[in-house]
């Protein structure tokens, strides 16, 4: 059984990346069920992978605290939404360029060569970390909970920073390439 929660119960949402010898933590913007990397006002931290679990966990907590919540009805619609999305995509290019500068990689293929990603959400009683699948050379996606490669790491509150850091590292280590659905069962077979 996978971790279940309602979007209205979320008190924090972040993305965690491991690029070579760096972790990158970025807070998200949430508007009802819509969630995305907060490139406008979010917290964006780089840490060396040599940080202690406690230091890593403290950064995770800070990023969760920086999650921005918006009223879905206040979001732009129509042409204004298209224009806002174009601006967001420009900021995403800068976000990726900053990762290249911090890691010393020459291009995105090099940056993502051994990269890992984990999504994390916080609700009142728990922090949850989920592994991801790299399905395209420079993009990650969540893994549906009925896929065999799906993993979740739950840390109940109150949680120490050290516990958060350990759970995030475990979720990153559980990342996969091209997660596959469960095998189909043929009708009539036993």
Helices and strands as residue ranges (DSSP letters): G 7-9, E 10-19, E 22-31, E 34-37, E 44-48, H 53-65, E 68-69, G 72-74, H 78-103, H 108-112, E 116-123, E 126-136, E 139-142, E 152-156, H 161-173, E 176-177
